[in-house]
Amino acid sequence: MISEKTVEETVCQLYKKAVIDLNDDVIKSLENALKNESDELAKLNIENILKNIKLAHENQIPMCQDTGLGIVFVKLGNVEVENLKTAIEKGIKKASSKVPLRPNIVDPLTRENSGNNLGDKIPYINIELTDTDYLELTILPKGFGSENNNKLKMALPAEGEEGIKDFVVESVLQAGGKPCPPMVVGVGIGGTSDMAMKLAKEAMLDEIGTPNKDPKLAEMEKEILNKINLNGKGPMGLGGKTTALDVKIKTAATHTAGLPIGVCIQCWAHRHKTAIIKDEN
């Protein structure tokens, strides 16, 4: 049995680490982008981003004022877990006061703020059943400067791969500097409308700078990334070679009459942390 207390503390620590310490793959990608830039303003913007990341780590404070909406990906293996939903909620509530996190969660109509980053159906918990002997938790704090620029298209099958590429590039370029580029772009293809958007978020969890294991998808990712960066919007939308750090794609089977395409945009502060919890007995 994995106790409620263990899950609560794990979630709290994951959220804290996510908003304070950026993963090495993202930092490396930003450092590579800095080396690749020739535009002085673009270089200055990336230098300031890297300085911000360093100061957040040194002072153990969130790297961005928007500490996001809590999205939790759960991989539940063949283990018993005590009060999983309650434990996750308690963990986020604890992180809200201990880190602290900015209280972001409101009622969509009254705009009343809960004060603790909890609300109706929030945190957004996604559960995948797996044939493992452990529980895996991933926290993805999603800021809304980037989330507000997500796009969904229920394309016609005849639009094909070129239609997918065009829609992704168009979506990113329309966002401009609003998502605080250089950004990470997640793309979900197939399934249903809601599934395509979920796939797009899951895609972003793959390691930045590492090609897709599927050669076809890897080629699509590379082509889309090149098209985005050739446009020259650059860091913070103020010009340069690096509008996006990476494009990640996930797919699912879909209906013969449809081609759902989800685009999820993430700012340079691509924050997420994962932990594995084994049975405590």
Residue, then its C-alpha position, 0 to 999 in steps of 0.5 A: m500500500i502506498s499511503e496518502k501521506t506519501v503521495e501528498e508529500t511527493v506531489c508537494q515536492l514535485y510542484k516545488k521542484a517544477v516551478i523552481d528548477l528547470n530540467d537539464d534538457v530545457i536549459k541545454s536547449l536554451e544554451n544551444a539557442l544562445k550559441n546559435e543566435s547572431d541577433e544581439l537582442a535575441k542573445l540578450n533575451i536568452e541570456n536574461i532567461l538563463k540568468n532568471i533560471k540561475l537566480a530561481h535555483e540559487n534563491q529557491i523561488p519560482m522562476c515565473q510569477d505564474t506558477g500555473l494550473g496543476i496538471v497531473f499525469v498518473k501512471l497507476g501500476n499494480v499497486e494499492v494507493e490510499n486516497l489518491k485523488t485526495a492525496i494529490e489535492k492535499g499535495i497541491k494545497k500544501a505546495s501553494s502555502k509552502v513554496p508558495l504558489r500564486p493562487n491562480i484557480v478561479d470559478p470560470l463564471t464568478r471568477e472567485n479565487s479558491g486561494n489554494n489552487l484547487g477547484d472543481k475538477i482542478p487539479y486536472i488529473n489524467i490516469e493511465l493504467t500500466d502493467t508495472d509495480y509502481l505509481e508514477l506521478t508527473i506534475l506539469p504546472k501550466g501557465f496561461g500566457s502559453e495555454n491561451n494560445n493553444k489551438l484545435k482543428m478538426a481537419l478533414p482527412a484529405e488535408g493530410e500531413e501537409g495540412i497538419k504541418d501548416f496548421v501547427v506552424e500557423s498556430v505558433l506564428q499567430a501566437g507571436g511573443k504572447p507565450c514568451p518564446p522560445m517555446v516548446v510545441g506539443v502536437g497531438i494527432g488523432g483520437t477525438s478532439d479532447m484526446a488530441m489536446k491531451l496528446a499534445k500536452e503529453a508530447m511535451l513531456d518527452e525530452i527536449g532535443t531528442p528525436n522522436k523514436d518514430p522516424k516518420l514523426a521525427e522528420m515531421e517534428k524537424e520540418i515543423l521546427n525549421k519552418i517555425n524558426l525560419n520565420g524569425k519571430g525569435p525570443m520574446g517575439l522580438g526577432g531572432k533564430t529561435t522561436a521554438l526550442d522543439v516540436k514534439i508529436k504524439t498520435a492516436a488512432t482516429h475515426t475514418a472521417g476525421l483528423p483531429i489536430g491539437v497544438c499545445i504551446q509552452c513558454w520557455a519555462h517548460r516546467h515538469k517533474t516526475a517521481i516513481i513511488k514503490d509499494e511501501n510494504 
